[in-house]
Amino acid sequence: MPKISEKKKAYIAGFLDGDGCVMYQLIRRKDYRYGFEIRASIVFYQKSQNYKHLERLKNLLKAGYLRNRKDGMTEYTIVGLKPAIEILKLLEPYCMLKKEHIKTAKRINRLLEGQFNLRKFVKASELVDRFKFLNYSKKRKNTSEKLKNYLKRHKLYPRND
């Protein structure tokens, strides 16, 4: 993670609070043994006329990509458990509206650290479900229940490890 001044951290945190989103999602992955992955994303939104502003932010955080949408908006997106948690920890002291998002993200991260453990993965997926309410999501279709049903159908859950 690059060295960022306290003033810039506070500014980025305010930007995230106002025009950003912290998302943790269960993504269906047919190539994964347990059928799903947990994906972390941080997204900053601006009108496309402010593209340069998001580009400077990307250069500062040294992660992610920019995407121009057809509706005149640009997204700066950072995807991945490691980069997301590093940035959230960096901004945590300054965030106000996203405190619960960060607290939940840190709990998910602690469960997923180290060697893979299916029980911890399932518990992390239950925490991922909380983001439906934190972000007022209406379209979330992959839930911890869907994961558990998949695991049960494949005789992988519950386990005794």
Secondary structure, 3 states (H helix, E strand, C coil): CCCCCHHHHHHHHHHHHHHEEEEEEEEECCCCCCCEEEEEEEEEEEEHHHHHHHHHHHHHHCCCEEEECCCCEEEEEEECHHHHHHHHHHHCCCCCCCHHHHHHHHHHHHHHCCCCCHHHHHHHHHHHHCHHHHCCCCCCCCCHHHHHHHHHHCCCCCCCC
